[in-house]
């Protein structure tokens, strides 16, 4: 086991850091979270720093510091620059759309409405009654029930 400590690992360290660049880049490509890209950048710097006479422990500390600094200071700027936003999908994309009441909504009972050819259960956002034939705006969706307001904008 002592031969591992005595063996000259210095020549292999650039390859170690290059492997980490590839690994972190692949993880970033799969997740797209702007988290591991900073570790990949730090590992890329370490490819060149490992060619200097810095012991492995010093390289690991330098890598940790570079990664932390890049993550803390660069990620917020990158997120702001890229303006990543949540895209409404599935039922979330229905919020804000209009629907027509088919069966009246009362404070005690849900009604029904048709949207895109599909009938939904409907409840009023404030508990007020809504008449059949009235156009409403979807405010939110709870389970399979549209929560609507009678005020069409």
Secondary structure, 3 states (H helix, E strand, C coil): CHHHHHCCCCCCHHHHHHHHHHHHHHHHHHHCCCCHHHHHHHHHHHHHHCCCCCCHHHHHHHHHHHHHHHHHHHHHHHHHHHCCCCCCCHHHHHCCCEEEEEECECCCCCEEEEECCEEEEEEECCCCCECCCCEEEEEEEECCEEEEECCCC
